[in-house]
Amino acid sequence: MTITMRSYSFTWTDADGTPRASAVAYDEVCAGRRRDELEKAGATDIERVDV
C-alpha cells in the first residue's frame, strides 16, 4: 500500500485588497486551519492550490 501525502498552498486577497500567496505548503488538516484563519482575518478570493 502506498500512502501519498498531499500538500496545499493558498492564494487570497487581504482585507485591504492586496493579493497574497502562501510561502509554505500545508497538509490537509493544517490547510483547513489556515483557511479558517484567512476567513477570520477578512480575506477574500481564497483558493487552495495543490502543490
Secondary structure, DSSP 8 states (H G I E B T S, - for coil): -------EEEEEE-TTS-EEE-SS-B-HHHHHHHHHHHHHTT-EEEEEEE-
